[in-house]
Amino acid sequence: MVKFLNISFHKDMIPSTRMSRLIAILISTILFSPSPKPAFPQTKATASSSRLLQFHYRKPQDFKNTEANCGSIKPAACAPSVVHIAMTLDTNFLRGTIVAVHSILQHSRCPENIFLHFISSNASHEPLIRYIFPSLKSRVYYFNPEIVKRKISPSIRDGLEQPLNYARNYLAHLLEPCIQRVIYLDSDVLVVDDILKLWNTDLRTRTVGSPEYCHANFTKYFTPKFWSRNTLSSVFSNRLRPCYFNTG
């Protein structure tokens, strides 16, 4: 069974949305401003990664716990006080991932308790993450794109057909067995509050919690090839108002 966390929006929240966008612009300016020399050194281990990137990255400040009730700090991923967050590392969205990680740490009362689990199909991304966030507790997991290549239904967006987009479905197989709970975030998400509030959400006996969305026009969301295949289009049969959850 799945429990959905419903989120509604009111017109009075519009200024907050604009402020969030402003924060995103400011963070991006700080992280991606030009530098007279590359902030990411050209070493043998990172040369292939930096060739893929057109931006220079600067290290942010070290984020430390600000409250005594954050619990004991342990490097182990299985420590009880650790907050587990999973994200993908993709060359096309790498800037978004870095900004998202920065926003998580910036707004957390216990940033040293956060453990990032990065899923990637490119091993050269790991040195860059280590360089930008040297004190971040993290691990990079390799995801073989061949696992899902022949299982992806056609859609109108190329990004939705990328194998790494479906790596989140395999988190239970990729992460350590001791990890019983994890927050998955897309690379275009900006966190503007303490992630611990979301982590402490009680799902009771449910396995998955997510915001529910019921206003998508699925007739324009997939290609004619999708609708011509009965095994795929039959998912929407007898559903006047189909709902789904969007990880973004």
Secondary structure as UniProt FT lines:
FT   STRAND          3..4
FT   HELIX           11..13
FT   HELIX           14..32
FT   TURN            44..46
FT   HELIX           47..51
FT   HELIX           68..70
FT   TURN            77..78
FT   TURN            80..81
FT   STRAND          83..89
FT   HELIX           91..93
FT   HELIX           94..107
FT   HELIX           111..113
FT   STRAND          114..120
FT   HELIX           123..125
FT   HELIX           126..132
FT   TURN            134..135
FT   STRAND          137..142
FT   HELIX           145..147
FT   HELIX           149..151
FT   HELIX           158..161
FT   HELIX           163..170
FT   HELIX           171..174
FT   TURN            177..178
FT   STRAND          183..184
FT   TURN            187..188
FT   HELIX           195..199
FT   TURN            204..205
FT   STRAND          209..210
FT   STRAND          212..213
FT   TURN            218..221
FT   HELIX           224..227
FT   HELIX           230..233
FT   HELIX           234..236
FT   TURN            237..238
FT   STRAND          244..245
//
